[in-house]
Amino acid sequence: MNATPLAIPDVILFEPKVFGDDRGFFFESFNQAQFDAAVGRPVTFVQDNHSRSVRNVLRGLHYQIQLPQGKLVRVAVGEVFDVAVDLRRSSPTFGQWVGAVLSAENKKQLWVPEGFGHGFVVLSEVAEFLYKTTDYYAPAHERCIIWNDPTLAIAWQLQGEPVLSAKDAQGAAFAQADVFA
């Protein structure tokens, strides 16, 4: 499995070795020892999540201010543009974002560490999105930054108007958002 740090080095893009023939394909989607070596520390995942969304659904930018979740994300069906925003005030990349196209075809995964906001937009007709988290969902601590915040200026790969949940449509501006130390 190849592990490539992105422009924000704590965010890592994983690309598995895929073995295919006329019967289909096989790949190892997770290996604890390789993952820990790539991120430089032991990581324990406690929850797996699976969502299905239609084209132009934009979910995010989500994070938990307490009980923060690291996320290892991938797409099993379809294609998304996935985004991580550094919300660690002490970080040299505070307020910066990185993004990657994740798809069933490319089988890439993105590690979004604790201290980051996370979101994605669906580029295909439908997408099934899978993610492992390092802590449990804690709605009392969940926060959301508005997807189109002008300070962040995320270049979403939108193909029309985004489809948002009521919660995501009411996200906070980055300048007023709770962030990490």
C-alpha positions in Angstrom: 0.0 0.0 0.0 1.4 3.4 -1.0 1.0 6.2 1.6 1.5 9.8 0.3 1.3 12.8 2.6 -0.6 15.6 1.0 0.1 19.4 1.1 -0.9 19.2 4.7 1.4 16.4 5.7 -0.7 14.9 8.5 -3.4 14.1 5.8 -2.3 11.0 4.0 -3.6 9.5 0.8 -3.5 5.7 0.7 -3.4 3.7 -2.5 -3.7 0.0 -2.2 -2.1 -2.6 -4.4 -5.0 -4.0 -6.5 -4.8 -7.5 -8.0 -7.2 -8.0 -10.9 -8.0 -10.4 -13.6 -11.0 -11.5 -15.7 -12.8 -12.6 -12.5 -12.7 -9.2 -10.8 -10.2 -7.8 -8.2 -8.8 -8.2 -4.7 -7.1 -5.6 -2.5 -6.3 -5.3 1.2 -8.3 -2.3 2.3 -6.7 -2.0 5.7 -3.6 -3.3 7.5 -3.1 -2.0 11.0 0.7 -2.3 11.0 1.1 -0.5 7.7 -1.3 2.2 8.6 0.3 2.9 12.0 3.7 3.0 10.3 2.4 5.5 7.7 0.8 7.8 10.2 3.7 7.5 12.7 1.7 6.4 15.7 -0.6 3.6 16.8 -4.3 4.4 15.9 -7.3 2.5 17.2 -10.6 2.6 15.3 -13.8 2.1 17.3 -16.6 2.7 14.8 -17.3 2.0 11.1 -19.8 4.1 9.2 -21.4 3.8 5.7 -23.5 6.4 3.9 -25.2 6.6 0.5 -25.7 9.9 -1.2 -26.8 11.1 -4.6 -25.1 13.5 -7.0 -24.2 17.0 -5.6 -24.9 16.0 -2.0 -22.4 17.9 0.0 -21.8 16.6 3.6 -19.7 18.8 5.9 -17.6 20.3 7.1 -18.0 18.2 10.2 -15.9 17.6 13.3 -16.2 17.0 17.0 -14.7 19.7 19.3 -14.4 17.2 22.1 -13.9 13.5 21.6 -12.4 14.4 18.1 -12.5 11.7 15.5 -9.7 10.7 13.1 -11.3 9.2 10.0 -10.0 6.8 7.4 -12.4 7.3 4.5 -13.0 5.6 1.1 -15.7 5.1 -1.5 -17.2 1.7 -2.4 -19.6 2.9 -5.1 -19.3 6.0 -7.2 -17.0 9.0 -6.8 -16.6 11.9 -4.4 -14.3 14.9 -3.9 -13.2 14.6 -0.3 -11.9 17.6 1.8 -9.9 18.0 5.1 -9.5 21.4 6.8 -6.9 22.0 9.4 -8.6 23.3 12.5 -5.6 23.2 14.9 -4.8 26.7 15.8 -1.2 25.8 16.7 -0.6 24.2 13.3 1.4 26.0 10.6 -1.3 24.8 8.2 -4.2 26.1 10.3 -7.1 27.2 8.1 -5.8 25.4 5.0 -7.5 22.6 3.2 -6.6 19.7 1.0 -8.8 17.6 -1.2 -8.7 14.3 -3.2 -11.0 12.4 -5.5 -11.9 9.1 -4.0 -13.8 6.5 -6.1 -14.7 2.9 -6.3 -12.5 2.8 -9.4 -9.3 4.3 -7.9 -9.8 2.6 -4.5 -7.8 5.4 -2.7 -8.4 6.2 0.9 -7.8 9.4 2.9 -6.6 9.7 6.5 -8.2 12.7 8.1 -6.6 13.1 11.6 -8.2 14.4 14.7 -8.3 18.2 14.7 -9.6 18.5 11.1 -12.9 19.4 9.6 -14.1 16.9 7.0 -16.6 17.0 4.1 -17.2 15.6 0.7 -19.4 16.2 -2.4 -20.7 13.4 -4.6 -19.5 13.6 -8.2 -21.3 10.5 -9.5 -24.9 9.6 -9.8 -24.7 7.9 -6.4 -21.8 7.2 -4.0 -21.4 4.9 -1.0 -18.9 6.3 1.4 -17.2 4.2 4.1 -15.2 5.5 7.1 -13.5 4.2 10.2 -13.4 6.6 13.2 -11.1 6.8 16.2 -13.8 7.9 18.5 -17.6 7.4 18.8 -20.1 9.8 17.4 -20.9 12.4 20.1 -23.7 14.7 18.8 -23.3 17.1 21.8 -19.7 17.9 20.6 -20.4 17.9 16.8 -19.7 21.1 15.0 -20.1 22.2 11.4 -18.4 24.9 9.3 -20.3 26.2 6.3 -19.2 24.6 3.1 -18.7 27.8 1.2 -16.9 29.9 3.8 -15.0 32.6 1.9 -11.9 32.5 4.1 -11.4 28.8 3.5 -12.3 29.2 -0.2 -12.6 25.4 -0.9 -12.6 24.6 -4.6 -15.4 22.1 -4.4 -15.7 20.2 -7.7 -19.5 20.9 -7.8 -21.5 20.1 -10.9 -24.4 22.4 -9.9 -25.9 23.6 -6.7 -25.0 21.5 -3.6 -27.7 19.5 -1.9 -27.3 20.2 1.9 -28.9 19.0 5.1 -30.5 21.7 7.2 -27.6 21.3 9.7 -25.0 21.7 7.0 -26.8 24.7 5.5 -26.5 26.4 8.9 -22.8 25.8 9.5 -20.7 28.4 11.2 -18.4 30.7 9.5 -14.7 29.7 9.9 -13.9 32.9 11.8 -16.6 32.1 14.4 -16.1 28.3 14.6 -14.8 26.4 17.6 -11.3 25.2 16.8 -8.6 23.1 18.4 -5.7 24.5 20.4 
